Amino acid sequence: MRKYIYLTVLAVFAFVGVASAQQFPNVEVENQKGATISTRTLVDGKTPFIVTFWDTTCKPCVKELDALAENMPDWLEEANFRVIAVSVDDSRSSARAKSLAAGRGWTAELTMLYDKNQNFKRALNVSLTPTVFVFDKTGKMVYTHTGYTPGGEYELFKKVKALK
């Protein structure tokens, strides 16, 4: 009897875990202008999107964001999607993150967000940077990857392009 109760409890927790994983997190972050926004507003029901988590001390993150920003104009001719770059730098270093993003020209091509309290990072169980997610237009996660190697941005584009 104990075995059945244990299995039932385990099944309920598994179901709750899967159900909560299907919902796009709803936490507050700051945009490039300093306004607080809800992450739920990123899901517009029209376009798929990439969410990449980065920080100022992560060299692979900077390389990945440079590659994404460089390719965005050409990619947008083939597919309609967005890239949201989320800095996980804390409040002491978020000004440096904003300055780095503006200085490298990322703000022109990418939507920059700042997760100073790392609530969004925790909501998506991000432990390392860079970590990248691809979401469909409804906010359902379809791909995730940790780390960056040159050329990895093309794999992301393939995933987004397949979501037309």
C-alpha positions in Angstrom: 0.0 0.0 0.0 2.8 2.4 0.9 4.3 1.7 -2.5 1.1 2.9 -4.3 0.9 6.0 -2.2 4.5 6.8 -2.9 4.0 6.3 -6.7 0.8 8.5 -6.6 2.6 11.3 -4.8 5.6 11.0 -7.2 3.2 11.1 -10.2 1.5 14.3 -8.9 4.8 16.0 -8.4 5.9 15.0 -11.8 2.7 16.3 -13.4 3.0 19.6 -11.5 6.6 20.0 -12.6 5.7 19.4 -16.2 2.7 21.8 -16.1 4.7 24.5 -14.5 7.5 24.0 -17.0 5.0 24.7 -19.8 4.2 28.2 -18.5 6.6 31.0 -19.5 7.9 32.6 -16.3 6.3 35.9 -15.1 8.9 37.9 -13.3 9.9 41.6 -13.4 13.1 42.7 -15.1 14.5 46.0 -16.2 14.7 47.1 -19.9 17.5 49.2 -21.5 15.7 52.4 -20.6 15.4 51.4 -16.9 11.7 50.7 -16.9 10.4 47.6 -15.1 8.6 45.1 -17.3 7.0 41.7 -16.9 8.7 38.8 -18.7 5.3 37.6 -19.7 5.1 40.5 -22.1 7.8 38.9 -24.2 5.3 36.3 -25.4 3.3 38.1 -28.1 1.7 35.2 -29.8 3.1 36.3 -33.2 6.8 35.7 -33.2 9.2 33.0 -31.8 12.1 34.3 -29.8 15.5 33.5 -28.4 16.4 34.3 -24.8 20.1 34.3 -24.0 21.4 34.8 -20.5 24.8 36.6 -20.2 27.0 38.6 -17.8 29.8 41.1 -18.3 32.5 38.8 -17.1 31.6 36.0 -19.5 33.8 36.2 -22.7 31.8 33.5 -24.6 28.6 35.5 -23.8 30.1 38.6 -25.4 31.2 36.6 -28.5 27.7 35.1 -28.8 25.9 38.4 -28.5 28.3 40.0 -31.0 27.6 37.1 -33.5 23.8 37.4 -33.0 23.7 41.2 -33.4 25.9 40.9 -36.5 23.7 38.4 -38.2 20.3 39.7 -37.2 19.7 42.1 -40.1 20.3 39.2 -42.6 18.3 36.7 -40.6 15.3 38.9 -40.3 15.0 38.9 -44.1 14.4 35.1 -43.9 12.4 34.8 -40.6 10.5 37.0 -38.2 11.8 36.5 -34.7 13.3 38.3 -31.8 16.4 37.9 -29.6 16.2 38.9 -25.9 19.5 39.2 -24.2 19.2 39.0 -20.4 22.0 40.3 -18.3 22.3 38.5 -14.9 24.7 41.1 -13.5 23.6 42.3 -10.1 22.6 45.9 -9.3 26.3 46.9 -8.7 27.4 45.9 -12.2 24.2 46.4 -14.2 25.3 49.9 -15.3 28.4 48.3 -16.7 26.2 45.8 -18.5 24.1 48.6 -20.0 27.2 50.4 -21.1 28.7 47.3 -22.7 25.5 46.6 -24.6 25.2 50.1 -25.9 28.9 50.3 -26.8 29.0 47.1 -28.7 25.8 48.0 -30.7 23.7 45.2 -29.3 20.8 47.6 -28.4 20.1 48.2 -32.1 19.5 44.6 -33.0 18.6 42.8 -29.7 16.2 43.5 -26.9 18.3 44.0 -23.8 16.9 43.1 -20.3 18.6 43.3 -16.9 17.8 40.7 -14.3 19.4 42.4 -11.3 17.8 40.1 -8.7 18.2 37.0 -10.9 14.6 36.0 -10.6 14.2 35.3 -14.3 17.4 33.3 -14.2 16.1 31.2 -11.3 12.7 30.8 -13.0 14.3 29.1 -16.0 16.8 27.2 -13.9 19.9 28.8 -15.5 23.1 28.0 -13.7 25.8 29.0 -16.2 26.2 31.7 -18.8 25.7 31.7 -21.6 22.5 29.7 -21.6 20.2 30.1 -24.5 16.5 29.1 -25.0 14.4 29.1 -28.1 10.7 29.7 -27.5 7.8 29.4 -30.0 5.3 32.2 -30.4 3.2 30.9 -27.6 6.1 30.9 -25.1 6.7 27.1 -25.2 10.4 26.2 -24.9 11.5 24.2 -27.9 15.3 24.2 -27.5 18.0 25.0 -24.9 21.7 25.1 -24.9 24.5 26.1 -22.5 27.8 27.4 -23.6 29.0 29.0 -26.9 31.3 27.9 -29.7 31.7 30.1 -32.8 29.1 29.1 -35.3 26.6 28.1 -32.6 24.4 31.0 -33.6 23.6 29.3 -36.9 22.0 26.4 -35.0 19.8 28.8 -33.1 18.7 30.4 -36.3 17.9 27.0 -37.8 15.7 26.3 -34.7 13.9 29.6 -35.0 13.5 29.4 -38.7 11.8 25.9 -38.4 9.1 27.6 -36.2 7.5 29.6 -39.0 
